[in-house]
């Protein structure tokens, strides 16, 4: 923001005087630029937010964010952050985005259909990457907060995913969603908007959980897999959603986030309901039902015998605004008469 103002010499002044005056003005301007203080930060900044066992200091609201995965893009759009986004990654390679999502995304380009490479991200020149472990990043991989930092790119890490990188596997609660939205709001100077959304979401969750159930129904989450089911443990978001709806994840005490389990263990728990994950990729939940109905142990469980299947989309089962609708769907299903 350095500006050099030169006043024109008085008409009739000799060239030598003009040259001396010009040189003196340039020298003064240079000295002012060298001694000028740094621009003041925007009101409320810098801010510091917790970030996967560390802290993240943001000097000013990011202007060039890249967001990975459907759920986190929806979280950013819930706060109206599209003008501050220069790209998304990890959408079309796995899911079929609906028309409403694409309308809200507008002209923001998808930089990579699945996981982005370091080169792809650096080329986009972002100032922030909103992603998570196994949500765009892998421990020891090419794209991590450390590798991005070398290129001046900061990383906001999805809190639920921290269970993959840290030894601790805390029980998932709805604070994973609420806290991440508040962090995102803080980073972009929209904390008040984020707080209003959280208040609305909390009220919807409270309403969905009424009336309270005398005994929490047993629920199993089936993501994928035939030899072994890929499912949700204690630290994964579905545990929080099921409990908020009044149920109990049959693997909710297993010390893992998302991971594999044994069919025998699941069948022994005799789930009363089974959540089927719909990736919207052309192979619908009907395929998962067929696997369950053909399995010698799972076909004997209450859920399969009575066909108590609850289909939820990927965005509804991973941390994001769609979690609230997922809880409402779960709560209605758990309260249906036998």
N, C-alpha and C positions, 0 to 999 in steps of 0.2 A: 504494500500500500504506500510506497515511497512516491512522493510527487515533488517535482521541481518547478517552482514558479519563477519565471523570469519577467522582469518589467522591461519593456522596450526603452531603449535609450532616447533621450530627448532629441527631437529633430534638430539636425544641424551639428550634433556631437561628432567628433572626429572618430575614425575607425579604431584608433588605438584605445581610446577610452571605452568604446563598446566592447573590445576584446577583453580588456582588463575586468570590466564589470561582469562579463559572461563567465570568465574563469573563476572569479571570486564566488559567484552564485552557485556554480557547479560544485566547487569545493565545499561550500557550506551545506549544500544538499546532501553530499556524500557523508559528511560528518554527522548530520542529523539521522541518516539511515543507519549508520553504524551504531549510534548511541540510542536509537529508538527502543523503547521497551516492547516486549512480546505482546501480541494482541491479547486482550482480556478474554478469558474463557466465557462461553455462553452462560447465562444465569442458571445456577444449579449444578454446574460442572466445574471441575471433574467429579465423577462418581466412581464408587468402588462397589462391586457386587461379588458375592461368593461364586466360585467357579470350579467345581469338581475337586474340592479339597484345597483349592488355592483361592486367590482373589484376582479379579480383573479390574484394572483401572482404565476408565474411558475419559479422555480429555474433552471430547465434544461428541454430540450425536453423530453416529456413522452416516455417511452419505452414499456408500457403495457396498451394501451388504449382499452376500451370497448366502442362500439358505438351502440346506439339504433336506430332502424327504417331505412327503406329503403333509405329515402332521405338523412339522415345524413351519412349513410355508403357511398352513392355515393359521397357526398361532401368530405369525407376523402379520397376516392379512387382517386378523381380528383387531389389531391395533392400527390398521390403516397405514402400514409401513411400505406399501408398494412404491411410493416415490423415492424411497431410500434403498431400493433393491436393484441390483444390476444383473441378477441372474439367479436361477434355481438349478438344483441338480437332483438326480435320483427319483424322477417321477415316472416318465413314460417307459423306462426299462423294466418296471415291475408292475405298474398299475395302469388302469384305464381311467384317466381323470374325467370327471363329468363336465358337462357344459357350464354349470354354475361356477365350478372351480376355475375353468379356463377364462371365463368372463372376468372374474375378479383378478386373475393374474395379469390380464391385459397383454401388453407388449413385452413383458419381462421375458427374456429368452431362457430356454433350458440349455445350460452349458454342457451337461453330460447326462445321458439317460439313466445311468447307474452311478457308481462311485466316481467322483472327479479325480483326475490326476493332479499332481502338484503343478504341472505346467499349465493345465487348463485354468486352474484357479489364479495363478500368478498373472496369466494373460488378461484376465478380466479386471485386474487391478482393484480388488476389493479392499476395503479397510476393516471388514468384519466377516467372519465365516461362522454362521450359526449351524451347528451340527452336533454329532454325538459319537460315542464309541459304538461302532457297528451301525451307526446312522451317518455314514459318509466318511468315517475315520476308523482305522484299525490300529490297535497297539502295535508299535514297531513298524507300521506301514509308511508309505510315502507321504501321506497327508496326516499330519498331527499338529497340535498347537505349537510344538517346538519347531517343526519344519516350516510352518507358515510364518512364525515370528521372525525367522531369518529374512523374510521378504516384506517385513513391515505389516503383516496381516494378523490381526487379533482374532481369537476364537472364543465364542461363547458356547459352552458345552452343555448339552441337554442333561439335566440332573439325573434322570432315570438311568441313563447310560453309564453313569460313573461307577455303578456296581460292577461293570465289566473290567474297569481299570484299577479299582481299589479292592483291597482284600475284604473290606466290610460289605456285607449284603443286607442292608437295612430293609425292614418291611416297607413295601410301597404304600403310600397314602396319597390322598388327593392333593396334599401339599406339593407333590411333584409337579402337578399342573399349575396350581395357583402360584407357587413360588417362581416357576420359570416365566410365567406371564408377567409377574411383577418385576423380575430381573430385566426382562426385555423392555418393559415400559420404562424402567429406570435408565437403562442404557440409551434410550432414544428420547429421554425427556418427556415421556408420556406416562408417568407413574399414576397420575390421577385417573386417566382413562383405564389403565390396567386394574386399578383398585375397584372402579365401578363395575367392570366386567366380573371380577372375582366375587363381588357381593351378589351379583345376579346369579352366577353359577352356583354359589353355595346355597342360595334359596331354592333353586331348582332341584339340587341334590337332596335337600331336606324334604322337599315336597314329594319327591319320587320314593323316598324310603318309608312313606306312611301308607298304610298302617305298618307298624313294626311286626316282623314275623316272629312267632314264638321260638322256632328253631331254624337257624340258617340252613337253607337247602345246600346240598353238596354240588359243586359246579366244577367241571373240567374244561380247560381251554385247549382246543385242538387246532394248532396252526398248520401243521403239515407233517409228512413222514409216514412211512409204512412199517418198516422194520422197528423203528422207535419213533414215538410221537415227539415232535418239537412243540414245546408248551411253555407255560409261564409259571415261574416259581415265586418265592417270597418277595423278591425285589423288583418284579416286573409289574407294569402298570395294571394289567388285568386283575391282579390281586386287590388293588385299591378299588377298582370299579365294582368288582363282585361284592366286596364288603360294604361299599357305599350303598349298593342296591339291596342289601340285606342277606346276601348269600355267603358261602365259604368256599374258597378255592381249595380243592382236594389236595393240591400240591403247594398250598400256601405256606407250609412250614419247611419246604425244601430250600436249602441255602443256595439259591441261584436266581438269576434274573430270567432271561429267556434261555432255554436249553433243552436237551433231550431227557426223556424219562423212560421207564420200562413199562410196557403194556400191562404186565402183571401187577405192578404197583398201582396203576390207575384203576384197573378192574377190581382190585381188592378194596378200593375205597368206595366202590359202587356209586358213582356220580348219579345224581338225579336229573341234572341238566348238563348239556354239553354245548359250549360255545364253539361255533365253526367260523374260522377266519376266512373271509372272502377277499381275496386280493384283487378282484375285478380284472383278472387277467385272461379270462376266457375259460379257465378251468374252475368252475364254481364249487360251492360247498357240497353239491351232490356227490362229487367224487369222494370227499371225506366221509360222507354218510355211508357210501358203499364199502369203504375200508372198515368202518366200525361194525357194520352189519355182517361183514364176512369174518371178522376176527372171532376166534372161538371163545375168548373170555369177555371181550367188550360187548358182544352181542347179547350177553346175559345181564348186563347192567340195567338198572331202572331206566336210565336216560335213553338207551338204545331201544329197549323193549317198548317203551311208551312213546318213542320218537319225540323226545323233548329236546329239540335242537334250537339253538338261538344263533342266527347268522349275524355277524358284525363285520364291518369293513376294517381294513388295516388302520385307517385314520381314527377309527373309533376305539381301537385297542392300544394305540400308542399315544404318548402324551400330546394332547392338543385339544382344541375347542370341541371336537366331536365326541370327546369323552362324556360330556354332559348328556348328550342324546343317547349314548350307549348305556349309561346308567339308567335312564328312563326306560329304555327297551328291556334291559335286564330286570328291572324292578317289576315291570308289568308281567313279564313271563314268569318270574318266581312267585307271583301272587295269583296266578291263574288257578282255578280249581282243578283237581286231578281229572 
